[in-house]
């Protein structure tokens, strides 16, 4: 069965790879591990964005090396979104300072020391109380929701833009062109529910949704997909590139 694979790169990374020794991942081999043997992987489309070195100066170089490894696979195509830097206000759930963290819904103290502020530094006494407001409970064991009067802070964030739209567009376009007999989508992003439904129901082509595995599959994706799979550590371990990649000078980044 001719199969095209669509990989949400950041969803896969944060859902299955981050914090593991399996970053040197061959996506074609992973697809073969997850899908039935009758599926012929004709194309793997990988959707990502160039990372910034602002927080981690070595990250762009490591990503470049990994993308170079992927480009050695004839089945793989890479499509780029972008990162949008912005400042937003968000409720505080945890407030780590110098290794100390808030674990109580009441009052905690920042550790003694000098904490930088605009225009100089603030000398902090041994106990500087910070009010933390209680959190609402959640269903399904998810992240607690802050109350309306929760402590808030303005934070800098980097938001990936375009990858989910690009993935959806390619999935739909390829389905309507008849480019594949089956599709596999590596993501747990609920923004993909409608395009997956359209391919599975309106084009009547089987769609496997491959959940990264760190969290349960989103119910909406489970409902519209033809088949559901989870990525396991054994699959990741069996899908690593060799180091170095034969016939090239490409080596796994140190620390991976």
Backbone torsions as a table, in degrees:
resi	resn	phi	psi	omega
1	UNK	NA	122.7	179.6
2	UNK	-67.7	123.9	-173.9
3	UNK	-129.0	134.0	171.6
4	UNK	-108.3	140.1	-177.6
5	UNK	-114.7	134.7	-177.8
6	UNK	-122.3	117.7	-171.4
7	UNK	-114.6	118.3	170.7
8	UNK	-80.7	99.5	-168.6
9	UNK	-58.5	-45.5	-176.3
10	UNK	-75.9	-33.2	175.8
11	UNK	-64.4	-41.7	176.7
12	UNK	-63.8	-44.0	-177.2
13	UNK	-62.8	-51.7	-176.4
14	UNK	-74.9	-23.3	-178.5
15	UNK	-88.4	-22.7	-173.9
16	UNK	-138.5	-23.4	-167.0
17	UNK	-109.9	-38.3	-175.2
18	UNK	-55.8	134.3	178.9
19	UNK	80.3	5.4	178.8
20	UNK	-112.5	168.1	175.0
21	UNK	-88.7	21.3	-172.3
22	UNK	-113.9	31.5	-177.3
23	UNK	-74.0	-22.1	-177.1
24	UNK	-83.7	64.1	-162.3
25	UNK	-98.2	124.3	173.7
26	UNK	-86.4	108.0	-173.2
27	UNK	-68.1	-31.1	178.2
28	UNK	-66.6	-44.3	178.2
29	UNK	-65.2	-37.8	178.1
30	UNK	-63.1	-43.1	177.9
31	UNK	-60.0	-38.8	178.5
32	UNK	-68.0	-32.3	177.2
33	UNK	-67.5	-37.6	-172.0
34	UNK	-85.3	-37.7	-172.4
35	UNK	-91.6	157.7	176.5
36	UNK	-59.8	153.9	-175.6
37	UNK	-64.2	-20.8	-179.3
38	UNK	-72.6	-10.3	-177.9
39	UNK	-88.1	128.6	176.7
40	UNK	-99.6	115.4	-176.7
41	UNK	-79.0	98.5	-179.7
42	UNK	-84.9	-33.1	-175.1
43	UNK	-148.4	138.2	171.7
44	UNK	-123.5	117.1	179.6
45	UNK	-105.5	119.9	-173.4
46	UNK	-109.8	122.3	-175.1
47	UNK	-111.0	121.9	-174.7
48	UNK	-150.5	-170.5	174.2
49	UNK	-146.1	152.6	177.6
50	UNK	-68.6	125.8	-177.3
51	UNK	-79.3	156.7	177.8
52	UNK	-91.8	151.1	175.8
53	UNK	-96.5	11.5	-176.2
54	UNK	-61.7	-46.2	-178.7
55	UNK	-88.1	-31.9	-177.8
56	UNK	-139.4	99.0	-174.6
57	UNK	-58.1	-25.9	-178.6
58	UNK	-85.0	-10.3	-174.5
59	UNK	-62.0	-46.0	-179.8
60	UNK	-59.2	-39.8	179.5
61	UNK	-65.1	-45.4	179.6
62	UNK	-62.8	-41.0	178.1
63	UNK	-63.4	-41.4	179.0
64	UNK	-59.1	-43.3	179.6
65	UNK	-63.4	-43.5	-179.5
66	UNK	-64.9	-42.2	178.6
67	UNK	-63.5	-35.5	175.9
68	UNK	-63.2	-38.0	176.9
69	UNK	-64.5	-44.2	179.2
70	UNK	-61.2	-35.8	-177.6
71	UNK	-68.6	-12.8	175.2
72	UNK	-76.7	-11.5	-179.5
73	UNK	-92.7	118.2	-175.8
74	UNK	-63.6	-21.4	-179.0
75	UNK	-79.4	-15.2	-168.4
76	UNK	-94.2	134.0	168.6
77	UNK	-121.7	141.9	-178.8
78	UNK	-115.1	132.9	-179.2
79	UNK	-126.1	135.3	-171.5
80	UNK	-109.1	132.9	164.1
81	UNK	-95.6	-147.1	179.8
82	UNK	-151.6	164.6	174.3
83	UNK	-102.8	137.9	176.9
84	UNK	-113.2	119.0	177.3
85	UNK	-87.7	133.8	178.4
86	UNK	-157.1	163.8	175.6
87	UNK	-109.8	131.7	-178.1
88	UNK	-136.8	156.9	174.7
89	UNK	-93.9	133.9	-178.2
90	UNK	-142.7	146.3	173.2
91	UNK	-66.0	144.8	179.6
92	UNK	-91.9	124.0	173.3
93	UNK	-99.2	-37.3	177.9
94	UNK	-137.8	151.7	-172.8
95	UNK	-139.1	73.8	-176.5
96	UNK	-74.7	130.5	176.4
97	UNK	-137.6	121.9	176.9
98	UNK	51.2	41.3	177.1
99	UNK	86.8	-10.5	178.4
100	UNK	-94.6	145.2	-178.6
101	UNK	-133.9	152.1	176.2
102	UNK	-79.3	120.9	176.8
103	UNK	-120.9	0.7	-175.2
104	UNK	-117.8	142.7	176.3
105	UNK	-80.2	8.4	-177.9
106	UNK	-105.7	-109.9	-175.6
107	UNK	-126.3	137.4	174.6
108	UNK	-129.2	175.4	-179.8
109	UNK	-124.7	140.4	171.9
110	UNK	-74.0	149.0	178.2
111	UNK	-68.4	154.8	177.4
112	UNK	-65.3	148.3	179.1
113	UNK	148.0	-177.7	178.8
114	UNK	-100.0	123.9	-178.8
115	UNK	-117.1	121.2	-174.2
116	UNK	-63.1	138.8	173.8
117	UNK	-133.9	164.7	-178.7
118	UNK	-61.0	126.4	177.5
119	UNK	90.1	5.5	179.4
120	UNK	156.9	-147.6	178.0
121	UNK	-136.7	153.4	-177.8
122	UNK	-109.7	123.3	177.3
123	UNK	-82.9	118.5	-173.5
124	UNK	-96.6	130.9	175.9
125	UNK	-68.3	174.2	-175.9
126	UNK	-59.4	-34.1	177.8
127	UNK	-131.7	113.2	176.5
128	UNK	-118.9	104.1	-172.6
129	UNK	-70.9	141.3	176.0
130	UNK	-127.4	122.9	178.4
131	UNK	-75.0	132.6	177.0
132	UNK	-126.0	126.1	-175.4
133	UNK	-87.7	149.7	-179.0
134	UNK	-64.4	159.6	-177.2
135	UNK	-111.3	149.2	172.6
136	UNK	-72.7	154.3	172.9
137	UNK	-76.5	170.5	178.8
138	UNK	-134.6	164.4	174.2
139	UNK	-86.1	157.4	173.0
140	UNK	60.2	19.1	174.8
141	UNK	70.5	26.2	-178.6
142	UNK	-81.3	-169.6	-179.4
143	UNK	-68.4	134.4	178.9
144	UNK	-60.1	148.9	178.8
145	UNK	-98.2	133.2	-179.8
146	UNK	-72.7	149.2	173.5
147	UNK	-71.5	163.1	-178.4
148	UNK	-59.2	-27.5	-178.6
149	UNK	-98.1	24.2	-178.9
150	UNK	-67.7	153.2	173.9
151	UNK	-63.3	133.3	-179.8
152	UNK	-123.1	161.4	178.4
153	UNK	-146.1	151.6	173.2
154	UNK	-89.3	127.0	-174.6
155	UNK	-128.6	153.2	173.7
156	UNK	-88.4	137.1	179.9
157	UNK	-141.8	154.2	174.6
158	UNK	-115.2	119.1	-177.7
159	UNK	-110.0	127.5	177.6
160	UNK	-75.1	133.2	-178.5
161	UNK	-125.5	135.8	169.3
162	UNK	101.6	-25.5	-174.3
163	UNK	-65.5	-43.2	-179.4
164	UNK	-66.9	-38.0	177.6
165	UNK	-66.1	-43.2	178.7
166	UNK	-61.6	-43.7	179.8
167	UNK	-61.4	-47.4	-179.5
168	UNK	-60.8	-42.7	-179.0
169	UNK	-62.7	-44.3	-180.0
170	UNK	-67.7	-40.6	178.5
171	UNK	-59.6	-48.0	-179.0
172	UNK	-67.5	-44.8	-178.1
173	UNK	-62.5	-45.0	-179.8
174	UNK	-65.6	-36.7	179.1
175	UNK	-64.8	-46.1	-177.6
176	UNK	-70.4	-26.1	176.1
177	UNK	-80.8	-11.0	-177.6
178	UNK	74.1	30.7	-175.9
179	UNK	-73.9	-19.9	-178.0
180	UNK	-139.5	161.8	172.9
181	UNK	-93.8	-27.4	178.7
182	UNK	-148.2	155.8	179.0
183	UNK	-127.1	151.2	173.6
184	UNK	-128.4	128.8	-178.5
185	UNK	-115.6	116.0	177.9
186	UNK	-90.7	93.7	-179.9
187	UNK	-174.4	158.8	171.1
188	UNK	-125.6	29.5	-175.7
189	UNK	-89.5	119.2	-177.4
190	UNK	-70.0	-12.6	174.1
191	UNK	-63.8	-16.5	-177.7
192	UNK	-94.1	4.2	-177.2
193	UNK	-59.1	-50.8	-175.0
194	UNK	-66.5	-47.4	176.9
195	UNK	-61.4	-35.8	176.9
196	UNK	-65.5	-42.7	178.0
197	UNK	-60.1	-42.5	-178.4
198	UNK	-63.0	-41.1	179.4
199	UNK	-68.7	-44.3	-176.1
200	UNK	-72.4	-38.7	-173.9
201	UNK	-94.9	-50.8	-174.1
202	UNK	-80.0	-35.8	176.7
203	UNK	-95.5	-9.1	177.0
204	UNK	55.1	42.1	175.3
205	UNK	-111.6	132.7	-178.7
206	UNK	-63.4	135.1	178.0
207	UNK	-122.9	118.7	173.5
208	UNK	-88.6	127.3	170.7
209	UNK	-101.7	123.1	-177.3
210	UNK	-105.1	107.4	-178.7
211	UNK	-81.5	132.4	-179.8
212	UNK	-53.0	-28.9	170.1
213	UNK	107.4	-16.7	-179.6
214	UNK	-77.7	-23.1	179.1
215	UNK	-130.3	160.7	174.5
216	UNK	-62.6	153.3	176.8
217	UNK	-67.0	138.2	178.2
218	UNK	-58.7	131.6	-176.3
219	UNK	-54.4	-37.6	-179.7
220	UNK	-63.7	-39.9	177.8
221	UNK	-68.6	-38.8	178.3
222	UNK	-62.1	-36.9	-177.1
223	UNK	-70.0	-40.0	-173.7
224	UNK	-91.7	-18.1	-176.7
225	UNK	-78.3	153.9	178.1
226	UNK	-78.4	-36.5	-179.2
227	UNK	-142.6	152.5	-179.2
228	UNK	-125.7	137.5	177.6
229	UNK	-137.0	157.5	175.6
230	UNK	-123.3	143.5	176.5
231	UNK	-85.3	126.3	179.5
232	UNK	-108.0	159.1	-179.2
233	UNK	-59.2	-37.1	179.8
234	UNK	-62.9	-34.1	177.8
235	UNK	-67.7	-42.5	178.4
236	UNK	-63.1	-44.3	-178.7
237	UNK	-61.7	-34.3	-178.1
238	UNK	-84.2	0.3	-173.6
239	UNK	-121.7	29.1	-178.9
240	UNK	-88.5	142.2	171.7
241	UNK	-62.8	152.5	167.6
242	UNK	-69.9	160.8	-179.4
243	UNK	-133.4	110.0	0.0
244	UNK	-77.5	171.2	175.3
245	UNK	-74.3	124.8	-175.3
246	UNK	-54.3	137.7	178.4
247	UNK	80.2	4.8	-179.7
248	UNK	-136.4	174.0	173.3
249	UNK	-102.6	15.7	-176.1
250	UNK	-80.8	120.8	-179.8
251	UNK	-121.9	152.6	176.9
252	UNK	-60.4	133.5	179.6
253	UNK	-59.5	144.1	177.2
254	UNK	-56.7	140.0	180.0
255	UNK	91.3	-11.9	177.4
256	UNK	-85.0	NA	NA
